């Protein structure tokens, strides 16, 4: 087959040590398992603490998905104020905040305030004297 245009003449080098240039992933399944086991052990070690931050329930945005409720980025400052939680304290007790969020309807505001108060009631405060007693 004649070359057409300005192309390099092919010079195949097939006697290379290909294992040096190829990365294999035969341990992918075992790494996945060890990561999962490590996550479970960490969750068991820090048991009373929640594994993630508390996030608000929000409506999805577009017309196609707005019947769904999903987790949002963070609670609005109005929701925190109505639940009686200062913003700085919320960050320290595992509640996420989104200062850009606005509450457009009373129903979602009430739902998220109820979520915050339930979390606040379930929260366990461990002090230094509690730790010393154990």
C-alpha atoms as an extended CHARMM CRD file, in Angstrom:
* protein
*
       134  EXT
         1         1  UNK       CA              0.0000000000        0.0000000000        0.0000000000  PROA      1               0.0000000000
         2         2  UNK       CA              1.6750000000        3.2190000000       -1.0550000000  PROA      2               0.0000000000
         3         3  UNK       CA              1.9520000000        6.0620000000        1.4310000000  PROA      3               0.0000000000
         4         4  UNK       CA              0.0260000000        9.1790000000        0.5150000000  PROA      4               0.0000000000
         5         5  UNK       CA              1.0400000000       12.5870000000        1.7930000000  PROA      5               0.0000000000
         6         6  UNK       CA              3.5900000000       13.3360000000        4.4960000000  PROA      6               0.0000000000
         7         7  UNK       CA              3.3800000000       10.3060000000        6.8070000000  PROA      7               0.0000000000
         8         8  UNK       CA              6.1260000000        8.5520000000        8.7320000000  PROA      8               0.0000000000
         9         9  UNK       CA              7.3700000000        5.2190000000        7.4730000000  PROA      9               0.0000000000
        10        10  UNK       CA              6.1260000000        2.5860000000        9.9560000000  PROA      10              0.0000000000
        11        11  UNK       CA              8.8970000000        0.8540000000       11.8770000000  PROA      11              0.0000000000
        12        12  UNK       CA              7.2420000000       -1.6890000000       14.1730000000  PROA      12              0.0000000000
        13        13  UNK       CA              9.2520000000       -2.7110000000       17.2440000000  PROA      13              0.0000000000
        14        14  UNK       CA              7.5510000000       -5.8290000000       18.5560000000  PROA      14              0.0000000000
        15        15  UNK       CA             10.3650000000       -7.1560000000       20.7600000000  PROA      15              0.0000000000
        16        16  UNK       CA              9.8430000000       -4.8020000000       23.6760000000  PROA      16              0.0000000000
        17        17  UNK       CA              9.3860000000       -5.7440000000       27.3260000000  PROA      17              0.0000000000
        18        18  UNK       CA              5.6400000000       -4.9810000000       27.2930000000  PROA      18              0.0000000000
        19        19  UNK       CA              5.0790000000       -5.7000000000       31.0210000000  PROA      19              0.0000000000
        20        20  UNK       CA              7.1400000000       -2.6010000000       31.8160000000  PROA      20              0.0000000000
        21        21  UNK       CA              4.7400000000       -0.4010000000       29.8240000000  PROA      21              0.0000000000
        22        22  UNK       CA              1.3750000000       -1.9790000000       30.7040000000  PROA      22              0.0000000000
        23        23  UNK       CA             -0.4350000000       -1.3350000000       34.0000000000  PROA      23              0.0000000000
        24        24  UNK       CA             -2.6280000000       -4.2190000000       35.1480000000  PROA      24              0.0000000000
        25        25  UNK       CA             -5.5570000000       -3.9620000000       37.5720000000  PROA      25              0.0000000000
        26        26  UNK       CA             -5.9160000000       -7.5490000000       38.7720000000  PROA      26              0.0000000000
        27        27  UNK       CA             -6.1550000000       -6.3530000000       42.3820000000  PROA      27              0.0000000000
        28        28  UNK       CA             -9.1270000000       -4.0640000000       41.7030000000  PROA      28              0.0000000000
        29        29  UNK       CA            -11.7110000000       -6.2760000000       43.4240000000  PROA      29              0.0000000000
        30        30  UNK       CA             -9.5720000000       -6.8180000000       46.5270000000  PROA      30              0.0000000000
        31        31  UNK       CA             -8.8640000000       -3.0800000000       46.8140000000  PROA      31              0.0000000000
        32        32  UNK       CA            -12.5970000000       -2.3980000000       46.6040000000  PROA      32              0.0000000000
        33        33  UNK       CA            -13.2140000000       -4.8920000000       49.4040000000  PROA      33              0.0000000000
        34        34  UNK       CA            -10.4600000000       -3.4960000000       51.6270000000  PROA      34              0.0000000000
        35        35  UNK       CA            -11.7810000000        0.0630000000       51.1730000000  PROA      35              0.0000000000
        36        36  UNK       CA            -15.3040000000       -1.0910000000       52.0900000000  PROA      36              0.0000000000
        37        37  UNK       CA            -14.0460000000       -2.9470000000       55.1800000000  PROA      37              0.0000000000
        38        38  UNK       CA            -12.0020000000        0.1000000000       56.2460000000  PROA      38              0.0000000000
        39        39  UNK       CA            -15.1030000000        2.3230000000       55.9290000000  PROA      39              0.0000000000
        40        40  UNK       CA            -17.1370000000       -0.0920000000       58.0510000000  PROA      40              0.0000000000
        41        41  UNK       CA            -14.4120000000       -0.2820000000       60.7110000000  PROA      41              0.0000000000
        42        42  UNK       CA            -14.1400000000        3.5070000000       60.8710000000  PROA      42              0.0000000000
        43        43  UNK       CA            -17.9370000000        3.8230000000       61.2120000000  PROA      43              0.0000000000
        44        44  UNK       CA            -17.8680000000        1.2690000000       64.0490000000  PROA      44              0.0000000000
        45        45  UNK       CA            -14.9720000000        3.0710000000       65.7770000000  PROA      45              0.0000000000
        46        46  UNK       CA            -16.7150000000        6.4480000000       65.7410000000  PROA      46              0.0000000000
        47        47  UNK       CA            -20.1440000000        4.9530000000       66.3480000000  PROA      47              0.0000000000
        48        48  UNK       CA            -22.1620000000        7.6480000000       68.1390000000  PROA      48              0.0000000000
        49        49  UNK       CA            -21.0030000000       10.1990000000       65.5720000000  PROA      49              0.0000000000
        50        50  UNK       CA            -22.9140000000       10.4400000000       62.2980000000  PROA      50              0.0000000000
        51        51  UNK       CA            -20.9830000000        9.2720000000       59.2450000000  PROA      51              0.0000000000
        52        52  UNK       CA            -21.8890000000       12.3450000000       57.1830000000  PROA      52              0.0000000000
        53        53  UNK       CA            -23.3170000000       15.8320000000       57.6020000000  PROA      53              0.0000000000
        54        54  UNK       CA            -27.0530000000       16.4310000000       57.9330000000  PROA      54              0.0000000000
        55        55  UNK       CA            -28.4560000000       17.8160000000       54.6780000000  PROA      55              0.0000000000
        56        56  UNK       CA            -31.8560000000       19.3600000000       53.9030000000  PROA      56              0.0000000000
        57        57  UNK       CA            -34.6320000000       17.7860000000       51.8580000000  PROA      57              0.0000000000
        58        58  UNK       CA            -35.1110000000       19.8490000000       48.6790000000  PROA      58              0.0000000000
        59        59  UNK       CA            -37.1640000000       19.5840000000       45.5070000000  PROA      59              0.0000000000
        60        60  UNK       CA            -35.2200000000       18.7720000000       42.3470000000  PROA      60              0.0000000000
        61        61  UNK       CA            -35.1120000000       21.7170000000       39.9540000000  PROA      61              0.0000000000
        62        62  UNK       CA            -36.4410000000       21.0530000000       36.4860000000  PROA      62              0.0000000000
        63        63  UNK       CA            -39.9690000000       20.2260000000       35.4040000000  PROA      63              0.0000000000
        64        64  UNK       CA            -38.9620000000       16.6480000000       34.7070000000  PROA      64              0.0000000000
        65        65  UNK       CA            -37.6040000000       15.9380000000       38.2080000000  PROA      65              0.0000000000
        66        66  UNK       CA            -39.4010000000       18.4200000000       40.4790000000  PROA      66              0.0000000000
        67        67  UNK       CA            -41.7080000000       15.7630000000       41.9270000000  PROA      67              0.0000000000
        68        68  UNK       CA            -38.6530000000       14.1280000000       43.5100000000  PROA      68              0.0000000000
        69        69  UNK       CA            -37.2030000000       15.0670000000       46.8680000000  PROA      69              0.0000000000
        70        70  UNK       CA            -33.4340000000       14.8600000000       47.2110000000  PROA      70              0.0000000000
        71        71  UNK       CA            -30.6970000000       15.9230000000       49.6080000000  PROA      71              0.0000000000
        72        72  UNK       CA            -29.5840000000       19.5250000000       49.2240000000  PROA      72              0.0000000000
        73        73  UNK       CA            -26.2110000000       21.1960000000       49.7450000000  PROA      73              0.0000000000
        74        74  UNK       CA            -27.0670000000       22.7630000000       53.0810000000  PROA      74              0.0000000000
        75        75  UNK       CA            -29.7420000000       24.3010000000       55.2820000000  PROA      75              0.0000000000
        76        76  UNK       CA            -30.6570000000       27.9530000000       54.7510000000  PROA      76              0.0000000000
        77        77  UNK       CA            -29.9150000000       30.4870000000       57.4830000000  PROA      77              0.0000000000
        78        78  UNK       CA            -33.6640000000       31.0310000000       57.9530000000  PROA      78              0.0000000000
        79        79  UNK       CA            -34.2330000000       27.3370000000       58.6610000000  PROA      79              0.0000000000
        80        80  UNK       CA            -31.4220000000       27.3050000000       61.2080000000  PROA      80              0.0000000000
        81        81  UNK       CA            -32.7680000000       30.4370000000       62.8820000000  PROA      81              0.0000000000
        82        82  UNK       CA            -36.2830000000       28.9910000000       63.1360000000  PROA      82              0.0000000000
        83        83  UNK       CA            -34.8790000000       25.7570000000       64.6210000000  PROA      83              0.0000000000
        84        84  UNK       CA            -32.8870000000       27.8010000000       67.1640000000  PROA      84              0.0000000000
        85        85  UNK       CA            -29.4100000000       26.7170000000       66.0540000000  PROA      85              0.0000000000
        86        86  UNK       CA            -26.6690000000       29.3330000000       65.5500000000  PROA      86              0.0000000000
        87        87  UNK       CA            -24.7920000000       28.9880000000       62.2530000000  PROA      87              0.0000000000
        88        88  UNK       CA            -21.3620000000       28.5060000000       63.8580000000  PROA      88              0.0000000000
        89        89  UNK       CA            -22.6820000000       25.8460000000       66.2120000000  PROA      89              0.0000000000
        90        90  UNK       CA            -24.3950000000       24.0680000000       63.3140000000  PROA      90              0.0000000000
        91        91  UNK       CA            -21.0540000000       23.6030000000       61.5810000000  PROA      91              0.0000000000
        92        92  UNK       CA            -19.5360000000       22.1480000000       64.7550000000  PROA      92              0.0000000000
        93        93  UNK       CA            -22.3190000000       19.5710000000       65.2760000000  PROA      93              0.0000000000
        94        94  UNK       CA            -22.3950000000       18.1920000000       61.7460000000  PROA      94              0.0000000000
        95        95  UNK       CA            -25.0950000000       20.2830000000       60.0370000000  PROA      95              0.0000000000
        96        96  UNK       CA            -24.2790000000       21.5960000000       56.5720000000  PROA      96              0.0000000000
        97        97  UNK       CA            -25.1100000000       25.2250000000       55.7140000000  PROA      97              0.0000000000
        98        98  UNK       CA            -25.7820000000       26.8770000000       52.3630000000  PROA      98              0.0000000000
        99        99  UNK       CA            -25.9740000000       30.6360000000       52.8630000000  PROA      99              0.0000000000
       100       100  UNK       CA            -27.2140000000       31.1500000000       49.2710000000  PROA      100             0.0000000000
       101       101  UNK       CA            -30.3770000000       29.0660000000       49.6790000000  PROA      101             0.0000000000
       102       102  UNK       CA            -33.7300000000       30.8360000000       49.9310000000  PROA      102             0.0000000000
       103       103  UNK       CA            -37.0080000000       29.4010000000       51.1950000000  PROA      103             0.0000000000
       104       104  UNK       CA            -39.7230000000       29.9790000000       48.6270000000  PROA      104             0.0000000000
       105       105  UNK       CA            -42.5180000000       28.0220000000       50.3140000000  PROA      105             0.0000000000
       106       106  UNK       CA            -43.5820000000       27.4730000000       53.8960000000  PROA      106             0.0000000000
       107       107  UNK       CA            -43.9920000000       23.6890000000       53.4900000000  PROA      107             0.0000000000
       108       108  UNK       CA            -40.3350000000       23.0170000000       52.7080000000  PROA      108             0.0000000000
       109       109  UNK       CA            -39.2370000000       25.4120000000       55.4550000000  PROA      109             0.0000000000
       110       110  UNK       CA            -41.3620000000       23.5510000000       58.0260000000  PROA      110             0.0000000000
       111       111  UNK       CA            -40.1540000000       20.1650000000       56.7740000000  PROA      111             0.0000000000
       112       112  UNK       CA            -36.4860000000       21.1240000000       57.1350000000  PROA      112             0.0000000000
       113       113  UNK       CA            -37.0320000000       22.7960000000       60.5200000000  PROA      113             0.0000000000
       114       114  UNK       CA            -38.6560000000       19.5680000000       61.7330000000  PROA      114             0.0000000000
       115       115  UNK       CA            -35.6340000000       17.6850000000       60.3740000000  PROA      115             0.0000000000
       116       116  UNK       CA            -33.2690000000       19.9620000000       62.2900000000  PROA      116             0.0000000000
       117       117  UNK       CA            -35.1860000000       19.7570000000       65.5730000000  PROA      117             0.0000000000
       118       118  UNK       CA            -35.3530000000       15.9580000000       65.3530000000  PROA      118             0.0000000000
       119       119  UNK       CA            -31.5700000000       15.8620000000       64.7770000000  PROA      119             0.0000000000
       120       120  UNK       CA            -31.0250000000       18.2690000000       67.6730000000  PROA      120             0.0000000000
       121       121  UNK       CA            -33.1330000000       16.1120000000       70.0100000000  PROA      121             0.0000000000
       122       122  UNK       CA            -31.2710000000       12.9310000000       69.0470000000  PROA      122             0.0000000000
       123       123  UNK       CA            -27.8660000000       14.5930000000       69.4270000000  PROA      123             0.0000000000
       124       124  UNK       CA            -25.7770000000       13.3040000000       72.3200000000  PROA      124             0.0000000000
       125       125  UNK       CA            -23.5110000000       15.8290000000       74.0370000000  PROA      125             0.0000000000
       126       126  UNK       CA            -20.4340000000       14.1170000000       75.4660000000  PROA      126             0.0000000000
       127       127  UNK       CA            -18.4320000000       16.2320000000       77.8860000000  PROA      127             0.0000000000
       128       128  UNK       CA            -14.9910000000       15.6580000000       79.4140000000  PROA      128             0.0000000000
       129       129  UNK       CA            -16.5600000000       14.5370000000       82.7010000000  PROA      129             0.0000000000
       130       130  UNK       CA            -18.5420000000       11.8420000000       80.8330000000  PROA      130             0.0000000000
       131       131  UNK       CA            -15.3450000000       10.5200000000       79.2800000000  PROA      131             0.0000000000
       132       132  UNK       CA            -13.5040000000       10.5650000000       82.6250000000  PROA      132             0.0000000000
       133       133  UNK       CA            -16.3220000000        8.6110000000       84.3010000000  PROA      133             0.0000000000
       134       134  UNK       CA            -15.9380000000        5.7020000000       81.8670000000  PROA      134             0.0000000000
